[in-house]
Amino acid sequence: MARIFSGIKPTGHLTLGNYLGAIRQWVEVDQHRADSLFCVVDLHALTVEHDPARVRRLSRQAATLFLAAGLKPDLCTLFLQSHVDEHTRLSYLLECTATDGEMRRMIQYKEKSARERAAGKSVRLSLLTYPVLMAADILAYGADEVPVGDDQAQHLELTRDLAVRFNQRYGHTFTVPKAVLPAVAARVMDLQDPTSKMGKSHAEASGIVYLLDEADVVRRKIMRAVTDSGSEVAYDREKQPGVANLLEILAACRGGGSKPADLAADYSSYGALKRDTADAVVETLRPIRERHAQVCADPGYVDEVLRDGAERARRLARPTVDAAYQAIGLLPAG
Ligand code: TYM
């Protein structure tokens, strides 16, 4: 059976982008066909200035939303990264495998470090080494597949390079994983700025649909989405990024193999496209919001799921990480 690993970092409230780009595939496909591990990667939330209480709150909320979205603890393993020491144990060995140049070429590092500097903040070293910890998250479990949105593709390439390099130098230790991107909505864009990704850590919320937004808030955000000059509804990401984004969201929410380019032919006005997209998103999020309220009513349940998940994750990761320690030249303890 294939092994799947994926994660989300608790740096903000989860968005429609997180759902369509990753979580939905975990719920509808992955947990049913593979040995799947889904992780709230909380250590990754510490790479930029953070408020400890907020990270704690968002970590719990992300885990609650995993359950509300439909992940089932009897089908998959849900846990918090910081509960399993193997991630950081392995990360150091991969730091000794990666190069400084490789890290500095990562697009997300370039963008985020520039943002931090522009805001007069210092850049944490962990922002640079973050992709190595991400590689450790994946390689520790021998994952074959990593379902992610398009923005993580470069990090997955790095993970593959590190696995191959380590195996060549020290003997076969790691499975070389591959990224699995959704067919549509692999990169949901901000509704107010359709040339940039809908990101949970952005400060301006009007272009972002959060999973827990009320129906009227979702409708307002989508009806106010920036569209393009002109009035023709066509699927053209370059020339009409705003309309293309709505068509992708609509296709993804309708499911059943809907294609954005085919849907474009059904519309002659932006208004109608926005209304239908808003309806489709509201219907997609409704069951998640309802189940979220139920799961929240029983916080002990979330703790229990995370405790069991971490226990299983530790058991799975330990042998691979121990093998890597030996392969690289470290003596086993007594
Ligand atoms: P993060 O927390 O930014 O995003 C979590 C997942 O959601 C996807 N995603 C999107 N997909 C489509 N459109 C969007 N606008 C959008 N925004 C986010 C991301 O691609 C991702 O799949 N580095 C990772 C977290 C991570 C991880 C891992 C993922 C750490 N270790 C190991 C997989 C495996 C991140 O920052 O994702």
Residues whose N, C-alpha, C, O or C-beta is under 5 A from the ligand:
A	BS01	TYM	F5 S6 G7 I8 K9 G17 N18 G21 A22 V41 M134 D137 P147 V148 G149 D150 D151 Q152 A185 A186 R187 V188 M189 K197 M198
